[in-house]
Amino acid sequence: MAASNLSGQIADFAQAVTTSDTASNQYTYLYVGGSGNVSVIPEGSDTAVVYSSVPAGQYIFLRVSKVKATDTTATNIVGHR
């Protein structure tokens, strides 16, 4: 298997996510510490996407402009960029 270039996925910043339906919180990817649903607005979109039943310890590799409070039930989410 050929080596892949992961340089675009290496974060130099991480913080606990405070979900909000109004405030922008841009991240390259998310870590979900406690299982549940995660509602996000993908970068370049205005439409929410809900990841249902995300298990604890999983990553969501998607550039997001918001992690919404509405419909997010997962806990201990960490945003990276």
C-alpha positions in Angstrom: 0.0 0.0 0.0 1.3 3.4 -1.0 2.0 6.0 1.7 -0.6 8.8 1.8 0.0 12.4 2.4 -1.5 13.3 5.8 -0.1 16.8 6.1 -3.5 18.3 5.4 -4.9 16.4 8.4 -2.3 17.2 11.0 -3.7 19.8 13.4 -1.7 22.4 15.2 -4.6 23.6 17.3 -7.2 21.8 19.4 -9.9 23.0 21.8 -13.1 21.8 23.5 -16.1 22.6 21.3 -18.9 24.8 22.7 -21.8 24.0 20.5 -23.9 26.9 19.2 -26.6 27.4 16.6 -25.4 31.0 15.9 -21.6 31.3 16.6 -19.1 30.3 14.1 -16.7 27.6 15.2 -14.5 26.5 12.3 -12.6 23.2 12.5 -10.8 20.9 10.1 -12.0 17.8 11.9 -13.7 16.8 15.2 -13.0 14.2 17.9 -16.1 12.8 19.7 -15.3 11.8 23.2 -18.8 10.8 24.3 -21.2 9.0 22.0 -24.3 10.6 20.5 -25.4 12.7 17.5 -23.3 15.5 16.1 -24.9 18.3 14.0 -22.6 20.4 11.9 -22.7 22.9 9.1 -20.1 21.8 6.6 -17.7 24.5 5.3 -19.3 26.2 2.2 -22.8 25.1 3.0 -25.8 26.5 4.9 -27.5 23.1 5.5 -27.0 21.1 8.7 -25.7 17.5 8.5 -26.4 15.2 11.5 -24.1 12.3 12.2 -26.2 9.9 14.1 -25.1 7.6 16.9 -21.4 8.5 16.6 -19.5 6.1 19.0 -17.2 7.5 21.6 -13.6 7.8 20.4 -14.4 8.5 16.8 -13.2 11.3 14.5 -15.3 13.2 12.0 -13.0 14.3 9.1 -15.0 17.2 7.6 -14.3 20.9 7.5 -17.1 22.5 9.5 -18.1 26.2 10.0 -20.5 25.4 13.0 -21.1 22.6 15.5 -24.7 23.1 16.2 -26.3 22.9 19.7 -29.6 21.7 18.1 -29.5 18.0 17.5 -26.0 17.5 19.0 -26.2 15.0 21.9 -22.6 13.8 21.8 -20.3 15.1 24.6 -16.6 15.9 25.0 -16.2 17.1 21.4 -12.7 18.4 20.5 -12.2 20.6 17.4 -8.9 20.6 15.5 -7.5 22.9 12.9 
